[in-house]
Amino acid sequence: MLKDFSVQSLFMGVLTAFVGFASSFAVVLQGLHAVGASDAQAASGLTALAVSMGVCAIVLSAATRMPVSIAWSTPGAALLASGGAIPGGFQVAVGAFLICALLIIIAGLFRPLGRAVAAIPAPLANAMLAGVLIGLCFAPVKAIAFNPLFGLPIVLAWIVVGAFKRLWAVPAALAAFALVLAFEVHVPDGGLSSVAQSLLPKVEFIRPVFSFAGLVSIALPLFIVTMASQNIPGIAVLKVNDYDPRPGGLFALTGFFSLLSAPFGGHAVNLAAITAAMCAGQDAHADPARRYWAAIVAGIGYVVLGLLAGAVTAFVALAPPILIEAVAGLALVGAFSSSAMAAFQRADTREAAAITFLITASGVAFAGISGAFWGLIAGGLMLALQRFVQVLKK
């Protein structure tokens, strides 16, 4: 393995870890807070996720000699942020995280379940994801309305830097957020000392509570979004770059690491999609057989960043919540546009996708169950009805 190591893979791995963490940790924090996590519990969840996905990337890449990039479920975090608090608080959410992890393991080991998830019509899965993301994508505009001096620098940094290098757009917005916090936002006495005190990593065990509402409102939608938007595309990225992994084993192991992180507040660990292309492409190394080192280095980077998650969370807590929501929203603009385009591309599924999108985006819960679940059900029934009518006409 040491003979395969290269400086090129080292740089790409470090860049992958930084981009993967910086571009979406705000979404994760927002999602965990939305389902009832305290600042300490959100920091614990962020630490557990980063360490778990780092170790998972190291293990899988070293074992398969393929650049298997791992990430936390950013769409899943956005789902949590859009759904809001659930009866029973964060303990019920943690119980749902555990169920989701078990479902991912079963999907990897039990092929019929994996095939069933893959059989969910792509337009409906994308419409549900777009409906989940749109609420957070409004946050940058709301931040400007809240205070132009706070919101505009963040949005302008994202626009200007993104025009030259899309990869650096969200890190630039994050840097602008830090500058706004340093120069514009009043920091209470003792605020910076709390950041310094949080440099030591801390994890908090949260006793899970299981409920039907948690199963249907969080566990099932989180499982579907994670599989459809992260795990399955992650396999596709590897195959595009001429790798031939066995999906079942990879899914099961990501589910196992999700299971380890869930009691400490982590929602889901999965195969990466966007950062997977960074580690699996030619920029990682000219020789495909040596690119796995980029994913290993990225995994090490995630572990290091995860151990600093307490300080990151304490720093973010000093700012008005709308600002970190704005950064999260900017990080999801690309994902929203891609999912919306995929949802409404085909004319024959457009109405069903629209129903799924609208019900999900409404954020309205029925019978204590989130709109994401009902949106997928309603869209599926509409699509089935349309196909039944077409059969009758023939």
N, C-alpha and C positions, 0 to 999 in steps of 0.2 A: 504493500500500500504506500509506503513512504516514497518509493520510486515514482509513483504516479502523482505525487504532490507537485504543485507548480505555483509560482507567484501569481500567475494569471487567475488561477482558481481561488487563491487567497483573496485577491482584491474583489473578485466577483462575489465570493461568499460574504465578505464584510459588507459590501454594498447591498446585497440581498437582505441581510439581517437588519440593516439600518432602515432600508425602504419598507420592508415588511412590518417592522415594529412601528416606525414613525408615522407611516401612512394610515394606520388603522387602530392604534391603541386607543385613540379618542372614541372610536365607535364602540369598542369593547367596554370602556368605562361607562359610557352613556347607557349602553344596554344593561349592564349589571346594576347601575343605579336605578334604572327605570323599573326593574323587577324587585326593588326593595333593599338592595345591598347598601350598607353603610360605606363610608370612605375606606375604613380598614378592611371590610370584606371585599370591596372592589379591588383594592390593592392586592389582597391575598389571591383573588381570582386571576388578576393580571399576572402575578408572579407564577402561579401554578400553571397557567396556560403557556407562558413563554418557556418555562423550564421543561414542561412536558413536550412541547412541540420541538424544542431544541434537541432533547435526548432522543425523541422519536426519529428525527431527521438523521441524527448521527447513526443510530442503530440500523435503520432501514438502508441508508446509503452505503454503509460499510458492509452490510450483509449481502446486498444485491449488486454492489458495484455499479449502481445507477444513480443519477442525481435526483433522488426522491426528496423534493422540497415539501416541508410541512408548514402549516399555518394554523392560526385559530380561525374559526368560522366567522368571518366579517359579516356576510349576509345573515348569519344566525344572530350576531350581536345586534344588527339593525332590526331584526325581527323582535328581539326583546325590547329594544328602545321604542318600537312602534306599538307594542302591545300594552305597555304600562304595568302597573302593580297588579299582583294577583292575590286573591284571598289566601291568607296564610303566610304572606310575606316571602322573604328570600329563602326560607327553609323549604317551602313548597317548590320554588324555582330550582333549588339544588336537587331535590328529589326528581324533578323533571329532567335535569341534566344527566342524572344517573341512568334514567330510563332511555334517554336518547343515546347514550354511550352503549348501552346493552343492545339497542336496535342496530347500531352501526356494526357492532361485533357480529350479530346474527346475520346481517346483510352480507358480511364478508364470508362467513362460514356456511351459511345456508343460501345456496344459489337462487332458489325460487324467490326469496324476498328481495335479493339484489336485482333480479330481473324485473320484479314488480315495480320497484322504484324507478328503474330505467325505463319502464313502460309508461310512466306518467307522461302525458303529452307535453312536449317541450314548450309549446306556446303557453300552456297553463302554468307550468312551473316558473317560466320567466315572467308571466303576468303577476303571479303572486309575489315574486321577488321585487318587481318594479313597484308594486303597491306597498310593500314593506319599506322600500328605500325612499319613496318620494317625500314622506314626512320629514326625514332628516335632511333631505336635499333642499328643503325650504329654509333651513336654519341660517345659511349665510345671509339671505335677504333679511331675515328677522334680526340678525345681529347688526346689520347696517341701520335698520329702523330703530333698534334699541339705543345705539350710540354710534354715529358715523365714524367718530375718532377711534372707536374700538374695532368695528367691523370692516371698514373700508381697507385698512392696511392688510388685513388677512386675505380678503378677497382679491385685492390688486396684486399681491405677491403671488397668489395662485395663478392668476391670469397671465401676468407678465412672464414669469419663469416657465409656466406651462407652454407658452407660445414658442419658446426656444427648445425646451427639453421636458416633455410630459412626465418623465420619470421623477423629476425633481420638483414638480409642482406642489405636491402635498407637503414634503419636507420644507419647502420655502414658506408655505402657509403656516406651518408649525413654528418656524423661526420668527415669522412676523407676529404670531401669537405670543411668543416669549418676549419679544421687544415691546409689544403693547402692554403686557403684564408688568414689564420692568419700568416703563416710562409713563404709562397712562393710568393704570389701575392702582388704586390705593391699597397697599398691602398692610393689613393689621399688624399691630405690634406682636412680635413673636412668631409671625408667619414664616419667615425664612428659617428661623431656628427649628420649626416643625419639619421643614424639608430636610435640614441637616440631620435631625434625629431619626428620620425615616430611611437613612442610607443603609442601615442594617436590614436585611430581608426579614420579613415577618409573614407567616402564613397563619390563617385562622381556620380551624375546623368548624364547619357548619353542619349541624345535625340535620340530615335530610328528612323531609316530611312528604309523604306520597298522597296525592289526591287525584280524583278524576279530572278536575279542572286543570291541574298541572299537566296531566297526561295529554289532554286534548288541546289545551291552549299553548303549551310550550313544547313538550317533548315531541309530539308528532310533527308539528310544523318545523321545529328545529331540525329534526331528523331529515325531513324531506328537503328542506333548503340546503342543508349541509351536503347531502348526497348529490342532489341535482345541480347545485351551483358550485361545489368545491371538489368533491371526490371524483365524480365522473369526468368533469372537465380536466382535472389533474391527470387522470389516466390518459386522456386525449392528448394533452400537451406532451407527455412522455412519448406516446406513439408517433406523433408528428415529427419528433426529433430522433426517430429510428430506434427507440427502446421498446422492449416488449415485456412489460411487467405482468405479473399475475395479480389482477385487481383484488380478488378475494382476500388474499393474505395482507395486502396493504390496507384495505378497508378495516379488517379485523384488528390490526395492530394500532391504527389510529383510534379505533373505538376503545381499545384497551388503555391507551394513554389518556383518552377523554375520561374514562372511568376513574383513573388515578387522580386527575385534576378536579373532578366534579365536587368531591367533599370539601374542597378548599375554595370553591366559588367559581371554578372554570366551567364554561358552558360547553365547548366542543373543540376538539383538535381534529384536523383533517388534512388531506392532501392539498397543497397549494396549487393555484391556477396561474395567477399572474407572475409571482416570483419563481414558479417552476420553469417558466420560459427563460428566465435569467440564468438559472443554473444549468439548464439542459441545452442551451444554445451555444453557438460558436464562440461567443464572448467569454464563456467560462474556460474553454480550451479548444484548440483545433482538433484534438483527438477525442472523440466521443467516449472512449474507454477511460479517460482520465478526468472527466467532468464531475464525477461523483464527489471529488474533493471540495468543490464549490458548495455543495449541499451540506457536507460535513462541517465546513467552516461556518456556514450560515447557522447551523444548529448550535455550534459553540457560541456564536454571537447572540443568539436568542437566549441562551442560558444566562449569559452575562447581563444582558438587558433586563431579563426577568428578575434577577437578584436586585436590580436597582428600581424595580417597579414601585416600591413604597415611596421613594423620593419623587418619582415621576407623578404619582397620584397626589401626593401632598402639594407639589408645585401647581398642578392643574387646579386643585381645590381653592387656590388663592384668587382665581379669576371668576367673574360672573359665569354661570353655567352656559349661557347662550354662546359664549365665545368658543368653548371647546366643542359645543354642538355644531358651530359653524365650521370648524376644522373637520369634524367628522362628516358633515354634509358634503364638503368639498371633496373629501376622500372617496365619496360614494357616487359622485356625478358620473364618472365613467361607467361604473357598474350599472347605474340606473339607465343610462342611455342605451347601453348594450342590451340589457334585459328588456327594455321597452320596445326596442327595434325588433328583437327576436320574437317578442310576444305578438306583435301586430303585423308581422311580415306576410303571413299567409291569409288570404281572403277567406278560406273555408273555416278557419278557426278564430277569426277576428272577433266575432260577437261573444263567443265563449270566453276568450281571453279578456275582453273588455269587462265582462261581468266579474271575473276573478279579480281583475285589477281594481275595479271600483269598490267592491265589497271589502277587499283587503285594505285599500287606501283609506276607506272611511274610518278605520280604527274602532268601529263599533263592535262590541262583544254581545253575543246572544247566548243566553243561558249560562253566562260565565265563561264562554268559550270564545277565543279571539277571532277577529275577522279573517285572519289569514287562513284558518282552517275552513271556515264557511265559504270563503271566496273560492278555494280550490274545489270544494264539494259542489257549489253552485255552478261553477264553470264546467266541471266534469259532467253534471247532469244536463246542462245545456248542450254540450258537445255530443253526448250520447243521444239526446233527443233529435238533434240535427241529423245525425248519421242514421237513426232509425227511420226518420221521414224520407231520407234519400233512398233507403232500401225499399220502402213502400212504393215510392214513385217508380222504381225500376220494375 
